[in-house]
Amino acid sequence: MTPFTSQELRKGFASFATGVTVITCLDEHNHHHGITISSFNTVSLEPALILWSLKQNSPFMPWMAVGKKHLIHVLERTQEDVAMHFATVKENQFVSMAHQITDSGLAQIPDCVAYYECETVSVHAGGDHNIIVAKVLGLKNHPEKEPLIFARSKFVGLDFAELKTI
């Protein structure tokens, strides 16, 4: 192995295809916010846990602390515009974005592949990011929909009809 630059590492990381999620939450004034995340990963079935990571200096960190609820949306393959909309932090993110409010008060974007309503159970420092571990409180899944995939800094879709089941 040879030494590498941070740019080379970024390109190497981009070789790993991931799903694309948008995570919505509430701030201390009950205003809705959302952020695009591709670091989502499953942890455990019993108890039902997931993890994802967020920059330590993100303005979202206080709203993702232990005990805070958030809604993870697995985006559908045609929702690239949704991913890009939430990829940058901006004021009033939901003014021009179709959504409904869940019973728990979180903003829900329509037509996603899956939804995980979660509560943060722990936050761990991981370099320049925090690793957020969350308990899944509720789930809606639409297996007939195809997820949006991100690889090599591009959005891609898969033709699930042609994939082999293992």
N, C-alpha and C positions, 0 to 999 in steps of 0.2 A: 504494500500500500504506500501511496505517496501523500505528502501534505496537500492540503486543498484550501482554496479561498472560500469565503462565505458565499460568493456568487456561484462557485462550482458546487457547493453543498446544496444551495437552493435548487439548482438544475437537477442534481441527483435526487433530491426529495421529490421533484416534479415528476419523476419517472414512476412514482407510486400512485396509481389511480385511486381516487377516493370519491365517495358520494358527496353531494353538496347539500348543506343544510342552512336554514335561517333559524336563528334562535331569537325568540321574542321574550321581553321581560317588562317589568314595571319599575320606574324609578321611585324615589321617596315621595313624589307628589302624584303618584299613580298615572304618570304619563307613559305612553307606550314607546318602546324602542325595539329595534331589531338589528341583528348583525349576521353576515354570512360567515359560516364556519365550515371548513372541510376536515377538521381534525376530530370529528365524531368517531367514537369507537365503543363497541359493546364491552362490558366487563364481566357481568355475572347474571345468571338466571335467578338464583336464590341467594340473596335478595336480588331483585331486578335493578341492576346498576349499569350506567353508561358513564363515559368520560369524554371530555373535549377540552381544548386548551384555548386560552385567551391571553393576549399580551398583558404583562403585569401592569403597565401604565395605561391600560385601556380605561376610558371613562365608564365602561360597563361593569368593571370589577365590583364596585360597591353593590350593584344590583344583582350580582351573582353569588354573593356571600352565603355562607352556611345558613340554611333555613329559608332562603329565597326561592321562589318558584319561577320557572321559565318553561317555555313551550318550544320544543325542537320540531322543525318542519323538514322532512326529507323531500327535497324538491323533485318535481316531475321533469322529464327530459326537455319539455318545451318552456321551462321556467327560467331560462338564462337571464331574461330581463329582471326577474325578481332577485336572482343572485347578485346581479350587478347593482341593483337599486340599494340593497342592504350592505354592499361591499365597502361603502364609505359612510362614515358617521355624518349625519346631517340633521337639521331641525325638522320637526313635523314629518317624520318619515311615512306616516300612514295617511296623510292628507290625500295623496294621489294613488294609494295602494288599496286595492280591494281587500277587505278583511271583515271579520265578525269578532265579537267579544265572547269568549268562553264563559262558562259558569264561574270559573275562578278569576275572571277579570283580565285574562291575557288575550292579546291580539292573535287571531288565527287567520292565516292566509289560505284562501281556498285552493282546491285542486291539487294538493300535494300527495305524494305516495304514502307517507306515514306521518303521524304526529305522536310525540312523546311528551306528556306533561310530566315535569320533573321538579324535584326539590333538591337543592345542593346539600350534600351531606359532608363533604370535605373539600378543601382547596389545598393543593400542594405546590410549592415553588418548583419550577422546572426550567432553569436557565432564565431566559428573558420572558417566559410565559408562566402562567399558572395553570395547573391541571385541575380541572373541576370535575369532581365525581358527584354524580347525581342519582338519586333514587327515582325510578320510573313509577309515577302514581297512576297514570292512565295512558291508554294506547288506542289509536285508531290506525288501521292499516288497510291499504287499498292495493292488494297484490296484482291486480289487473293493470296497474299503471307502471310505467317504466321510469326508473330514477335518472336524474341528471348526474353525469360523471365528469370529474375534472382530472385531467392528466396532461402533463407536459405543457402546463399553462394554457390549456384550451378546454372548452366544454365539449363533451362527446356524449353520444348515446349508444346504447347497445341494442341489438336486435335479439331480444330474449327468445324468440321463436327458434333461432338458429343455435342457441347455446346448449351444451350438453349438461344434463343433470348428473351430479356426482353424489 
